[in-house]
Structures are given as structure tokens and as C-alpha cells.
């Protein structure tokens, strides 16, 4: 998975963790520890109410940041984890999803129609089209005559293999 284009996930994001990921420290040097806390407060004092600030030295900062593994027993959290697992599997298998070639990536946005389309290609000939539909209406992305397969969708159900329901995204893949 080594690629300059990998997204950064925060702890637990891969299954929709509900606990915050707070900044916490455990310095052996009390002076440094104090300076870090003061610096953190100064950095966020304009955005934080004093009672909401969690001192990075406080055990509470660490305790509140722990992952709640029991969330994986909930189908909604399990579905998010499965989505990330499937994205990783597809990225490993399809060159157009892991080559990192910006020169072979094209993005179109239609603000009025509320959609985004990203095309990614690879010199091997494989292609990917990600179509994100932010509207309430179903949309059909304009796909060429290749044999496109629907690889992934965030919609609970699909109207057709080349229809992207409102408020969802679909990933289509094709070989040369």
C-alpha cells in the first residue's frame, strides 16, 4: 500500500469510531510536559471553551481516545469497516487505482447538477470512474463503450448498474 496518494485515517475512522481522538502526551520531563500543555491551550484558546479543553497530560485525554472495539458488533460500524477493506482490496488489484499517476487522472465537477466524476487510467489500459452524486435525484454517468463493471457503491440499493442513486457514489472499473 505504499503510495504518495494514500489517505490518512485517524484512529478508528475505518469503522466510524465515535470516541474523539484527542491529543495526549506522556513526557518524562515535567518542564517539557508543562510547555506542551500551555502551547496546546494557546493554539486552541480561540476555538475552545475552558471547560472543553482536555489537557494533553491528563489521563482523561488518553482514556477518552481509546478505540471502542465493541462497535464492530453493530452492523453500521461493520459496514464502514467492510467498505474500507473492499477499497484496499480493489486498490491492490487494479493498477489504475494504485499507480498514483496524476497525469492519468481527470476530475470533473458540475456544481449545478451536484456531481463529481473522477477518471483514473493506467498505461496497461485499465480504467476507473468514480461518480459521486450529491443530488437527491438518480444520475447516470456517461460511460464509453468499454465493458464497465460496478465495483463498489455506497447506495443501499441500485436502480440499475449504471445509475447512481442520489446522495451516493459508485466506482466502475474496466480493463483494456
Secondary structure, 3 states (H helix, E strand, C coil): CCCCCCCCCCCCHHHCCCCCCCCCCCCCCHHHHHHHHHHHHHHHCCCCCHHHCCCCCCHHHHHHCCCCHHHHHCHHHHHHHHHHHHHHHHHHHCHHHHCCCHHHEEEEEECCCCEEEEEEECCCCCEEEEEEECCCCCECCCCCCCCCEEEEECCCCCCCCCCECCCEEEEEEECC
